[in-house]
Amino acid sequence: METWKQQLAEIKKVVRSKGYKFVGTKFINGKYYVQVKCKKGHLTESEFIAIKYYKKCDGCKPKITIDEIQKIAKKKGGKCIDQSV
């Protein structure tokens, strides 16, 4: 079993490899939650496993409008019935 220091070192290594700066971590209900800062300064907090495998910075993700969603739905032969994003 890894020690806390070994686990923290692994978390920091993964965070750096994703291009983030490590800010902090919490251990809640058997899961590590990591707070990171992207190169643009946005703070993101998520489960470590999500950051390790698929999570992107919330502030850097492209924003999509309801009009864009409706156009995509129409293009695919559907209709967007929800008016909120």
C-alpha positions as CSV (number, residue, x, y, z in Angstrom):
1,M,0.0,0.0,0.0
2,E,1.3,3.4,-0.9
3,T,1.9,6.0,1.7
4,W,0.2,9.4,1.7
5,K,3.4,11.1,0.5
6,Q,3.7,8.6,-2.4
7,Q,0.0,9.2,-3.4
8,L,0.5,13.0,-3.2
9,A,3.6,12.7,-5.4
10,E,1.7,10.7,-8.0
11,I,-1.2,13.2,-8.0
12,K,1.2,16.1,-8.5
13,K,3.0,14.3,-11.3
14,V,-0.3,13.6,-13.1
15,V,-1.5,17.2,-12.6
16,R,1.8,18.6,-14.1
17,S,1.6,16.2,-17.0
18,K,-1.8,17.6,-17.9
19,G,-0.5,21.2,-17.9
20,Y,-2.0,22.2,-14.6
21,K,-0.6,23.7,-11.4
22,F,-1.4,21.8,-8.3
23,V,-3.3,23.9,-5.8
24,G,-4.7,21.4,-3.2
25,T,-6.4,18.2,-2.5
26,K,-9.1,16.7,-0.2
27,F,-9.9,13.1,0.7
28,I,-13.6,12.6,1.0
29,N,-15.5,9.3,1.2
30,G,-12.5,7.4,-0.2
31,K,-11.9,9.7,-3.1
32,Y,-9.3,12.3,-3.8
33,Y,-10.6,15.7,-4.9
34,V,-7.9,17.9,-6.5
35,Q,-7.9,21.6,-7.1
36,V,-5.8,22.7,-10.0
37,K,-5.1,25.9,-11.9
38,C,-4.8,26.0,-15.7
39,K,-2.3,28.2,-17.6
40,K,-4.9,30.9,-18.0
41,G,-5.5,31.0,-14.2
42,H,-8.9,29.2,-14.0
43,L,-9.4,27.1,-10.9
44,T,-11.0,23.7,-11.4
45,E,-11.8,21.1,-8.7
46,S,-12.7,17.5,-9.5
47,E,-12.1,13.9,-8.5
48,F,-8.5,13.0,-9.2
49,I,-9.5,10.1,-11.5
50,A,-11.5,12.5,-13.7
51,I,-8.6,14.9,-14.0
52,K,-6.2,12.0,-14.7
53,Y,-8.4,10.6,-17.5
54,Y,-10.7,13.1,-19.1
55,K,-11.5,16.3,-17.1
56,K,-10.7,19.6,-18.8
57,C,-10.6,23.1,-17.3
58,D,-14.1,24.4,-16.8
59,G,-13.0,27.9,-17.7
60,C,-11.3,27.0,-20.9
61,K,-14.0,24.7,-22.3
62,P,-15.8,26.2,-25.3
63,K,-19.2,27.6,-24.5
64,I,-22.1,26.6,-26.7
65,T,-25.2,28.7,-27.1
66,I,-28.8,27.5,-27.4
67,D,-28.8,28.7,-31.0
68,E,-25.8,26.5,-31.8
69,I,-27.5,23.5,-30.1
70,Q,-30.7,24.1,-32.1
71,K,-28.7,24.2,-35.4
72,I,-27.0,21.0,-34.6
73,A,-30.3,19.3,-33.7
74,K,-31.9,20.5,-36.9
75,K,-28.9,19.4,-39.0
76,K,-29.3,15.9,-37.6
77,G,-33.1,15.9,-38.3
78,G,-34.1,16.5,-34.7
79,K,-35.4,19.4,-32.6
80,C,-34.1,20.9,-29.4
81,I,-37.0,21.3,-27.1
82,D,-35.1,22.6,-24.1
83,Q,-34.4,26.3,-24.1
84,S,-31.7,26.3,-21.4
85,V,-28.0,25.5,-21.7
